[in-house]
Amino acid sequence: MKKQFVIAFLLILVYAVSVSTVLAETPLSQSFDTVGGIVTFGRYEQDGSEENGPEEIEWIVLDAKDGRR
C-alpha cells in the first residue's frame, strides 16, 4: 500500500511540473480579448515528425466579454 502511494505521489508530481512548464512558456503579452485573434498555448506533436519535437498550439479567440480571458 505504501509503495502504491509513493508511485501515485511521484506521478502527480511529474504531472504538476510538466503543466507548470507549459504555463511558464506561454507569454502573458498575448491579447485574449481580440475576437479573431490567435493565441498560442501549449505544445503538441502536429506535423508527424517527432525529431523536431512538439509544435505550439494556436487557438482562435471566438468570444471576449469585458476583457475577461
Buried (B, 14 or more C-beta within 10 A) or exposed (E): EEEEEEEEEEEEEEEEEEEEEEEEEEEEEBEBEEEEEEBBBBBEEEEEEEEEEEBEEEBEBEEBEEEEE
